[in-house]
Amino acid sequence: MYEFLHEVDIEKDLPDFWEAHSSKIKPFYLQQKKPDDVIISASPEFLLEPICSELGVGCMMASKVDPKTGKYTGINCHGKEKVRRFREKYGNADIDCFYSDAYCDTPLALIASNSYMVKGDKVNEWKFRHKDKR
């Protein structure tokens, strides 16, 4: 999946990437971000570390991928694995507000007090299907 890593110089290109793309972070998030925010993503850790540091995000959970080979060195942080990792670190702590742009994150949405789907600049309450609530 990360074959492109053979073609790039991560140390040089990653800062360039975030310089070009950090402006795409949604304004609603920047206006409400808090020091105890947690970002949980299936993306590789090394891709998210620079922007999380810049934003002051104290905790980031993501997929462990070797930046030189593109090979996973751990379990992909996706779906139910996100919940497992959150519970491993925080136990039964509450998730006050959860935001995602993908329904594959339903497992996290189900354990949050408030869940929101983000599409473009619109933030709407998460619409659960009956079978999700089981």
Backbone as CSV, one residue per row, in Angstrom:
resi,resn,N_x,N_y,N_z,CA_x,CA_y,CA_z,C_x,C_y,C_z
1,MET,0.822,-1.192,0.000,0.000,0.000,0.000,0.870,1.262,0.000
2,TYR,2.004,1.210,0.618,2.857,2.392,0.726,4.093,2.279,-0.164
3,GLU,3.910,1.735,-1.356,5.011,1.590,-2.306,5.660,2.930,-2.641
4,PHE,4.887,4.019,-2.559,5.421,5.335,-2.894,6.617,5.707,-2.021
5,LEU,6.753,5.075,-0.869,7.851,5.411,0.035,9.224,5.119,-0.576
6,HIS,9.248,4.205,-1.553,10.508,3.908,-2.233,10.922,5.058,-3.154
7,GLU,9.972,5.937,-3.460,10.205,7.012,-4.420,10.436,8.377,-3.764
8,VAL,10.313,8.465,-2.461,10.392,9.766,-1.795,11.483,9.780,-0.729
9,ASP,11.874,10.978,-0.379,12.789,11.201,0.729,11.927,11.725,1.873
10,ILE,11.501,10.834,2.767,10.546,11.181,3.827,11.023,12.377,4.639
11,GLU,12.286,12.412,4.995,12.785,13.507,5.830,12.640,14.862,5.134
12,LYS,12.767,14.900,3.821,12.624,16.141,3.072,11.166,16.376,2.653
13,ASP,10.522,15.329,2.161,9.203,15.496,1.548,8.063,15.630,2.549
14,LEU,8.188,15.033,3.715,7.100,15.103,4.689,6.857,16.534,5.182
15,PRO,7.893,17.278,5.556,7.642,18.683,5.925,7.026,19.487,4.771
16,ASP,7.471,19.220,3.536,6.896,19.900,2.372,5.413,19.549,2.213
17,PHE,5.099,18.270,2.435,3.703,17.836,2.335,2.826,18.605,3.321
18,TRP,3.250,18.654,4.586,2.416,19.318,5.592,2.371,20.827,5.393
19,GLU,3.437,21.404,4.849,3.400,22.833,4.549,2.331,23.116,3.483
20,ALA,2.210,22.222,2.526,1.227,22.404,1.448,-0.190,22.030,1.870
21,HIS,-0.342,21.117,2.841,-1.669,20.571,3.136,-2.240,20.893,4.509
22,SER,-1.470,21.477,5.409,-2.010,21.741,6.744,-3.164,22.745,6.707
23,SER,-3.244,23.534,5.668,-4.353,24.492,5.539,-5.695,23.787,5.312
24,LYS,-5.661,22.501,5.016,-6.900,21.741,4.793,-7.531,21.247,6.093
25,ILE,-6.862,21.451,7.215,-7.446,21.072,8.497,-8.661,21.953,8.721
26,LYS,-9.773,21.334,9.066,-11.051,22.038,9.145,-11.038,23.135,10.210
27,PRO,-11.538,24.319,9.858,-11.589,25.424,10.815,-12.364,25.084,12.088
28,PHE,-13.441,24.294,11.985,-14.210,23.958,13.185,-13.318,23.267,14.208
29,TYR,-12.396,22.422,13.728,-11.516,21.735,14.662,-10.535,22.709,15.308
30,LEU,-9.942,23.550,14.511,-8.952,24.492,15.047,-9.570,25.418,16.091
31,GLN,-10.843,25.753,15.915,-11.526,26.649,16.853,-11.844,25.973,18.184
32,GLN,-11.948,24.663,18.202,-12.360,23.981,19.432,-11.317,23.026,19.987
33,LYS,-10.176,22.915,19.339,-9.195,21.914,19.786,-8.774,22.164,21.231
34,LYS,-8.483,21.029,21.899,-8.121,21.063,23.317,-6.837,20.259,23.518
35,PRO,-6.123,20.535,24.598,-4.863,19.819,24.842,-5.038,18.310,25.041
36,ASP,-6.236,17.874,25.451,-6.420,16.444,25.686,-7.044,15.716,24.485
37,ASP,-7.035,16.349,23.321,-7.550,15.682,22.120,-6.721,14.436,21.822
38,VAL,-7.391,13.450,21.233,-6.736,12.223,20.799,-7.045,12.051,19.319
39,ILE,-6.028,11.847,18.529,-6.235,11.534,17.118,-5.949,10.056,16.943
40,ILE,-6.924,9.352,16.376,-6.780,7.916,16.113,-7.002,7.724,14.619
41,SER,-5.998,7.180,13.951,-6.051,7.081,12.497,-5.434,5.781,12.001
42,ALA,-5.903,5.329,10.840,-5.294,4.175,10.184,-4.040,4.590,9.413
43,SER,-3.835,5.870,9.245,-2.636,6.354,8.548,-1.389,5.994,9.349
44,PRO,-0.235,5.947,8.695,1.002,5.643,9.411,1.358,6.724,10.433
45,GLU,1.864,6.288,11.578,2.296,7.209,12.632,3.251,8.276,12.102
46,PHE,4.249,7.854,11.331,5.274,8.797,10.903,4.714,9.908,10.017
47,LEU,3.596,9.646,9.327,2.982,10.691,8.503,2.244,11.720,9.351
48,LEU,1.686,11.287,10.477,0.883,12.174,11.316,1.678,12.884,12.410
49,GLU,2.810,12.324,12.795,3.581,12.915,13.905,3.881,14.401,13.714
50,PRO,4.335,14.837,12.525,4.667,16.267,12.397,3.466,17.193,12.605
51,ILE,2.318,16.862,12.048,1.163,17.753,12.174,0.578,17.683,13.577
52,CYS,0.598,16.521,14.192,0.115,16.424,15.577,0.990,17.267,16.496
53,SER,2.284,17.238,16.267,3.198,18.055,17.058,2.911,19.543,16.836
54,GLU,2.738,19.927,15.587,2.455,21.330,15.266,1.149,21.803,15.907
55,LEU,0.138,20.931,15.924,-1.163,21.280,16.497,-1.186,21.184,18.022
56,GLY,-0.175,20.567,18.595,-0.151,20.384,20.040,-1.042,19.263,20.516
57,VAL,-1.295,18.289,19.648,-2.103,17.127,20.020,-1.237,16.216,20.877
58,GLY,-1.690,15.960,22.096,-0.889,15.207,23.045,-0.865,13.712,22.812
59,CYS,-1.891,13.169,22.180,-1.941,11.720,21.964,-2.402,11.414,20.556
60,MET,-1.614,10.599,19.877,-1.957,10.149,18.541,-1.753,8.636,18.497
61,MET,-2.749,7.940,17.994,-2.659,6.493,17.790,-2.848,6.260,16.297
62,ALA,-1.926,5.523,15.697,-1.985,5.303,14.256,-1.289,3.984,13.935
63,SER,-1.292,3.650,12.662,-0.676,2.399,12.231,0.834,2.512,12.255
64,LYS,1.462,1.455,12.714,2.917,1.405,12.746,3.390,0.851,11.394
65,VAL,4.049,1.720,10.648,4.531,1.376,9.308,5.982,1.840,9.206
66,ASP,6.829,0.994,8.657,8.220,1.359,8.460,8.298,2.419,7.361
67,PRO,8.836,3.609,7.672,8.862,4.683,6.677,9.790,4.434,5.488
68,LYS,10.688,3.483,5.624,11.592,3.178,4.517,11.028,2.102,3.592
69,THR,10.354,1.099,4.168,9.867,-0.019,3.364,8.371,0.052,3.077
70,GLY,7.613,0.777,3.909,6.163,0.829,3.737,5.463,-0.393,4.298
71,LYS,6.198,-1.256,4.988,5.598,-2.470,5.552,5.081,-2.202,6.955
72,TYR,3.916,-2.777,7.240,3.344,-2.672,8.577,4.247,-3.395,9.565
73,THR,4.467,-2.766,10.706,5.235,-3.404,11.776,4.326,-3.662,12.970
74,GLY,3.040,-3.528,12.747,2.030,-3.768,13.774,0.677,-3.916,13.092
75,ILE,-0.362,-3.938,13.893,-1.725,-4.090,13.376,-2.210,-2.755,12.840
76,ASN,-2.874,-2.791,11.684,-3.467,-1.592,11.100,-4.474,-1.003,12.089
77,CYS,-4.348,0.270,12.384,-5.227,0.946,13.339,-6.519,1.339,12.610
78,HIS,-7.429,0.388,12.480,-8.631,0.560,11.681,-9.810,-0.106,12.383
79,GLY,-11.004,0.478,12.255,-12.221,-0.136,12.777,-12.146,-0.428,14.268
80,LYS,-12.427,-1.669,14.640,-12.448,-2.070,16.053,-11.077,-1.960,16.728
81,GLU,-10.010,-2.004,15.925,-8.664,-1.855,16.487,-8.490,-0.480,17.124
82,LYS,-9.168,0.525,16.581,-9.103,1.868,17.172,-9.692,1.858,18.582
83,VAL,-10.805,1.170,18.763,-11.436,1.070,20.086,-10.519,0.302,21.033
84,ARG,-9.946,-0.793,20.550,-9.058,-1.592,21.393,-7.894,-0.742,21.907
85,ARG,-7.289,0.017,21.023,-6.150,0.857,21.429,-6.578,1.963,22.387
86,PHE,-7.732,2.569,22.116,-8.211,3.616,23.019,-8.444,3.040,24.406
87,ARG,-9.119,1.898,24.479,-9.408,1.267,25.778,-8.129,0.821,26.468
88,GLU,-7.169,0.347,25.715,-5.897,-0.080,26.295,-5.205,1.097,26.996
89,LYS,-5.262,2.258,26.394,-4.577,3.425,26.955,-5.414,4.151,28.000
90,TYR,-6.737,4.262,27.765,-7.581,5.102,28.622,-8.636,4.346,29.414
91,GLY,-8.652,3.035,29.317,-9.657,2.263,30.047,-11.063,2.637,29.584
92,ASN,-11.943,2.878,30.534,-13.334,3.212,30.194,-13.582,4.717,30.167
93,ALA,-12.534,5.492,29.930,-12.690,6.945,29.857,-13.725,7.311,28.797
94,ASP,-14.425,8.407,29.050,-15.439,8.883,28.109,-14.792,9.577,26.919
95,ILE,-15.415,9.418,25.768,-15.098,10.230,24.598,-16.239,11.221,24.487
96,ASP,-15.950,12.467,24.755,-16.995,13.485,24.754,-17.525,13.712,23.342
97,CYS,-16.653,14.070,22.419,-17.050,14.322,21.032,-16.119,13.568,20.095
98,PHE,-16.701,12.883,19.136,-15.948,12.099,18.166,-16.309,12.580,16.762
99,TYR,-15.292,12.770,15.924,-15.492,13.241,14.556,-14.784,12.298,13.591
100,SER,-15.442,12.025,12.464,-14.830,11.199,11.431,-15.440,11.563,10.086
101,ASP,-14.771,11.119,9.033,-15.334,11.291,7.696,-15.643,9.935,7.059
102,ALA,-15.641,8.871,7.879,-15.832,7.527,7.323,-16.641,6.637,8.266
103,TYR,-17.596,5.926,7.710,-18.434,5.035,8.522,-17.684,3.813,9.041
104,CYS,-16.482,3.556,8.524,-15.694,2.452,9.088,-15.273,2.769,10.519
105,ASP,-15.470,4.011,10.947,-15.171,4.413,12.322,-16.374,4.265,13.250
106,THR,-17.400,3.573,12.808,-18.583,3.366,13.642,-18.239,2.775,15.010
107,PRO,-17.288,1.841,15.132,-16.982,1.324,16.472,-16.606,2.429,17.469
108,LEU,-15.845,3.420,17.055,-15.512,4.537,17.940,-16.727,5.439,18.156
109,ALA,-17.483,5.662,17.115,-18.676,6.509,17.237,-19.634,5.936,18.273
110,LEU,-19.724,4.618,18.336,-20.646,3.956,19.262,-20.260,4.154,20.727
111,ILE,-18.989,4.368,21.007,-18.591,4.519,22.412,-18.457,5.986,22.823
112,ALA,-18.731,6.902,21.907,-18.637,8.330,22.215,-19.984,8.880,22.668
113,SER,-19.941,9.884,23.523,-21.172,10.551,23.957,-21.830,11.293,22.801
114,ASN,-21.021,11.916,21.958,-21.505,12.669,20.798,-20.629,12.318,19.609
115,SER,-21.249,11.905,18.513,-20.495,11.506,17.319,-20.964,12.326,16.133
116,TYR,-19.988,12.715,15.299,-20.284,13.582,14.171,-19.595,13.073,12.907
117,MET,-20.306,13.187,11.788,-19.765,12.860,10.481,-19.385,14.176,9.807
118,VAL,-18.159,14.222,9.305,-17.652,15.424,8.639,-17.577,15.134,7.146
119,LYS,-18.251,15.953,6.364,-18.196,15.868,4.899,-17.960,17.263,4.373
120,GLY,-16.788,17.489,3.816,-16.430,18.833,3.371,-16.389,19.760,4.578
121,ASP,-17.133,20.851,4.501,-17.192,21.790,5.621,-18.427,21.575,6.484
122,LYS,-19.166,20.500,6.231,-20.369,20.228,7.016,-20.077,19.199,8.106
123,VAL,-20.579,19.487,9.298,-20.450,18.592,10.443,-21.869,18.252,10.882
124,ASN,-22.246,16.986,10.761,-23.594,16.539,11.111,-23.543,15.437,12.150
125,GLU,-24.622,15.320,12.929,-24.700,14.207,13.873,-24.579,12.900,13.111
126,TRP,-23.901,11.951,13.743,-23.710,10.620,13.160,-25.071,9.938,13.059
127,LYS,-25.364,9.390,11.914,-26.615,8.650,11.701,-26.310,7.163,11.841
128,PHE,-26.753,6.591,12.951,-26.532,5.169,13.180,-27.622,4.366,12.497
129,ARG,-27.226,3.230,11.982,-28.203,2.263,11.464,-28.627,1.396,12.635
130,HIS,-29.784,0.833,12.573,-30.305,0.010,13.676,-29.303,-1.076,14.080
131,LYS,-28.688,-1.733,13.110,-27.769,-2.834,13.451,-26.486,-2.335,14.112
132,ASP,-26.116,-1.058,13.935,-24.930,-0.500,14.589,-25.093,-0.460,16.105
133,LYS,-26.301,-0.237,16.576,-26.554,-0.017,17.991,-26.598,-1.298,18.821
134,ARG,-26.457,-2.447,18.192,-26.522,-3.725,18.911,-25.408,-3.895,19.883
